[in-house]
Amino acid sequence: IGADLLGEHGFERMQPSGLPENRPFRQRATLRLLGKRLTAVYASAPDVACRLADHIGWLRDSVEVMVGGVDTVAFHPAEPRRNQHDGTFRIGIAADLRPVKRPDLMLDMVAQLVRSRGIRGFRVEVAGEGPLLPSVRASVRSFGWDAMVSLPGRIADMPEWYRSLDAVLVPSDYEACSNVILESMASALP
């Protein structure tokens, strides 16, 4: 269409307060230079739009917000619903395993469930890859949780994967407009 576009969907670094940190100087400077050439800028949520506008030097109202959506033909509730897998309660996490996605909180949850009178009737399945996958895999192995935590990596058929679950966990520090939450809702998962 002959337009230069820039899109942004979230933040990576977080301050102790829970608010996103500013981008490093070089990234901000590059975005400001890009901002002079762009004909359109979009973000996935209003707060992301404001931050992006500040970084590229545009007026905040000039960054369009495009909220994500889900194909409800593909993502829909399963029938029959619960305990379709030998009575084990299946919890899913779909994420690119980076620090902001907080896989450490998922490991803390598993530890809490195990300590809670030795509850073993659950299974956590982590769909996704990323830089923290090796350390998450090593932690699962070192705690002896291989029977309770599965790390299959990328899942080819995400709608079917959601239909195989009983619940979804989103332990992220920040999500602007989480596709995982939207897909979970469309699949009728808590």
Disulfide bonds with the S-S distance in Angstrom:
none
